[in-house]
């Protein structure tokens, strides 16, 4: 039988404080990347539909 190891709860001292500028930059980059992926998916869907109608 497996025994569970007791784990202490996380505290505020366990959390790393991140620079606000770096956090904002990371969120902006992730948002722009996500927007580009959705744009790419939309263009692919439109082109696939258009080519499907042509051929």
Secondary structure, DSSP 8 states (H G I E B T S, - for coil): -----------GGGS----HHHHHHHHHHHHHHHHHHHHHHHHHHHHHHHHHHH-
